[in-house]
Amino acid sequence: MSDGAAFRRLAALGLLLALVPLVFTGIVLPPFWIVSALAAGVALWRRWAMELSNAVMNGLAIVFVVVVLIAGGWRVGPLRPLGQLLVLLAAVRVLMVGNRRSFVAALIPTGLVWILAVASSTHVTLILYLAV
């Protein structure tokens, strides 16, 4: 296994672990964390990193913002739309991991997804999650 594949697997596993509490909270709607979990699964399965140009990434950013606004936007407060954007960003970053530098770039949104998930969780199963 190459270094890029090892980094990609670590990033994908980290994202999957960060997504676990989101299942129990209502802060991020299920389609968003399901898409992110599927992206992490694809990152675990593939042997090469996805390379996107800046124009494609800018286009994805516009699509993400439009989708989040259609899903509810700012009507529900700032945490839900920002969380949904963050989950989608983490999914794209995990798919693009190919070396140590892109791994570190993927860890930032993944860590923020974990913070969002834990900070918004009030379910009793959070104790089990944090104990492990």
N, C-alpha and C positions, 0 to 999 in steps of 0.2 A: 504494500500500500504506500502510495506516495505521501509526501508531507501535506500536499494540498488536500488529498482525500481524507487524511487524518484530521486536519483542521476543519474541513467541511462537516465531518461526522460529529466532531465535538460541538461545533456551532449548532448543528441540527438537534443534537440531544439536549443542549442547553435551552434551545427554543421550546422544544417539547416539554421540558421540565418547567419552564416559565409559564407555559400555557395551562398547566394542570389546574391552578386555582381559578382561572377564568371560566372554567366549566361551571363552577358553583356560584359565581357572582354574575350579576346582570350588567356589569359595566361595559363589556364588549359583547355585541350581539353574536350569536352562534355562527352565522355565515363567515364572519371575519376571522374568528379563531379556527374554524374548520379549514379555511383557505390557508391560513398560516401553518396549521398542522400538516396539511397536504404538501405544502412547499417544503417543510422539514423532512417529510417522508421521501420526497423526490431527491432532496439533498443527500439523504442517507443512501439512496439507491444508485444515484448517478456516479460515474467515475471522473467526470470533468466538470469544471466550473463554468457557469454561465457568464458570458461577458456581454455587457450591454453598453452601448454608446451613451454619451451624455444626452443626446437628443431623445433616445428611447427612454432613459430614466426620467427626463423632464416630462415626457408624454405620460409616463406611468404616474408621475406625481399629480398631474392634472386629472387623470382618470380616478385616482384614489380620492382626491378631494371631492370630485363630483359624486362618486359613489357614497362617500360618508355623508355628504350633504343630503343626498336623496334618502339615505337610511335614517335621517332624523335631525342631522345638523346640530345647531346650537340650542334647539328647543328643550333638550334634556339636560342642559348644563355643559360645561366645558370638558369634563373628564371623559365622557363617553366618546365624543368625536375625536378627541386627541388620542385616546386609547386605541380606537379603531385605526387611526392613521399610523400609530406606532406599531401595532401588530402587523399591518401590511408592509410597513417599511422593514421590520425585522425579517419578514418572510423573504423579501427581495434580497436583503443583505446576506441572509444565510445561503441562498441559492448562488450568490456571486463569490463565495469564499473559494479562493484558489491558492492562497499563500498566507503567510503569517500576518502581513499587513491588512489584508482583507478580512482575516479572522478577527483581528482586533477591532476593525471597523464594524463587524457584525456583532461583536460582544456588547457594544454600547447600546444599540436599540434592544437587544435581547435582555440585557440587564435592566433596562427601563421597563420592559414588558413585565419582568419579574416583580419589580418594585410596584408597578401599577396593580398587578394581580394580588400581591400580598397586602398592599395598603387598602385596597377596596374590598377585601374579603372580610366578611363578618360571620362566615359559616363555621360551625364547630369543627369541621374536618380540617380546617387550617392548622389546628394543633397537631394532627397526625402528619400533615405535609411538612411542617417545620421540624417535627421530631425526627423525620427521616433525613 
